[in-house]
Amino acid sequence: MKRRLLSAIIFAAFLGLEIWIALYVHDRIVRPYIGDVLVVICIYFLARTVDARTRLLSIPVTIFAFCVEAVQLTGVSEIIPEPFSTIVGGTFDPADLLCYLAGGVVCFIIDKKFYLGCTEPK
């Protein structure tokens, strides 16, 4: 239970940071690039809150982020209703994939350091 609670607290902190970036940071580096790295980490800790036992949760979280970008590429995000279209985003950018990969690598390192061999009960 301690790991789930800690993951929930870290998720809330990253979510707050992401919201702050979305509302107040209007630059060419932090919002488009750092924000994309952080969003993968944020989703990772949300997933960790739900599932504290999966050993390499970073991999499906990174694949999920890539799938979201694929939705942008196909244009499907233009026909889905709000607030989902805002969450998914509307513009495909290959640089986003690199940012998601960087976030996934950070999550993979967290997995290796803290979650491999995790025996916490559900």
C-alpha positions in Angstrom: 0.0 0.0 0.0 2.9 2.4 0.7 4.1 2.2 -3.0 0.6 2.9 -4.3 0.2 5.9 -2.0 3.6 7.2 -2.9 2.8 6.7 -6.6 -0.5 8.6 -6.1 1.3 11.5 -4.5 3.9 11.6 -7.2 1.2 11.4 -9.9 -0.7 14.4 -8.3 2.6 16.4 -8.2 3.3 15.7 -11.9 -0.3 16.4 -12.9 -0.1 19.7 -11.1 3.1 20.5 -12.8 1.6 19.6 -16.2 -1.4 21.8 -15.6 0.8 24.7 -14.5 2.9 24.3 -17.7 -0.2 24.2 -19.8 -1.6 27.3 -18.2 1.4 29.5 -17.6 4.4 28.4 -19.7 4.3 29.6 -23.3 7.8 29.0 -24.7 9.4 26.8 -27.3 11.2 24.3 -25.1 9.4 23.5 -21.8 5.8 23.3 -22.9 6.3 21.3 -26.2 9.2 19.1 -25.2 9.7 18.9 -21.5 5.9 18.7 -21.0 5.8 15.7 -23.3 8.5 13.9 -21.4 6.7 14.7 -18.1 3.3 13.5 -19.4 4.6 10.0 -19.9 6.0 10.0 -16.3 2.7 11.4 -15.1 0.8 8.6 -16.8 3.3 6.1 -15.5 2.7 7.1 -11.9 -1.1 7.0 -12.4 -0.7 3.5 -13.7 1.6 2.6 -10.8 -1.2 3.8 -8.4 -3.5 1.3 -9.9 -1.0 -1.5 -10.5 2.0 -1.6 -8.2 3.1 -5.1 -9.1 3.7 -5.1 -12.8 7.4 -5.2 -13.2 8.0 -3.2 -16.4 5.0 -0.9 -16.5 7.1 1.6 -18.4 6.8 -0.3 -21.6 3.0 -0.4 -22.0 2.9 3.3 -20.8 5.3 4.3 -23.5 3.4 2.3 -26.1 0.2 4.0 -25.0 1.9 7.4 -25.5 3.0 6.3 -29.0 -0.6 5.2 -29.8 -1.9 8.6 -28.7 0.5 10.2 -31.2 -0.7 7.7 -33.9 -4.3 8.9 -33.3 -3.1 12.4 -34.0 -1.5 11.3 -37.2 -4.7 9.6 -38.4 -6.8 12.7 -37.7 -9.2 10.8 -35.5 -8.6 13.3 -32.7 -10.5 15.9 -34.8 -13.8 14.0 -34.6 -13.7 12.9 -31.0 -15.7 15.1 -28.5 -14.3 17.4 -25.9 -12.5 17.0 -23.5 -11.0 13.9 -25.1 -9.8 15.8 -28.2 -8.0 18.2 -26.0 -6.4 15.4 -24.0 -5.3 13.5 -27.1 -4.2 16.6 -28.9 -4.6 17.4 -32.5 -1.2 17.8 -34.1 1.2 15.0 -35.0 4.8 15.9 -34.4 7.6 13.3 -34.8 9.6 15.1 -32.1 6.8 14.1 -29.6 7.7 10.5 -30.2 11.3 11.2 -29.1 10.0 13.1 -26.0 7.7 10.1 -25.2 10.6 7.8 -25.6 12.7 9.9 -23.2 9.9 9.8 -20.7 9.7 6.1 -21.2 13.4 5.7 -20.5 13.0 7.6 -17.2 10.1 5.3 -16.3 12.1 2.3 -17.3 14.9 3.4 -15.0 12.4 3.8 -12.2 11.1 0.3 -12.9 14.5 -1.2 -12.7 15.5 0.7 -9.6 12.3 0.4 -7.5 9.9 -2.1 -9.0 11.8 -5.2 -10.2 11.2 -7.8 -7.6 8.3 -5.9 -6.0 6.3 -8.2 -3.9 3.7 -5.8 -2.6 0.3 -7.5 -2.3 -2.6 -6.1 -4.3 
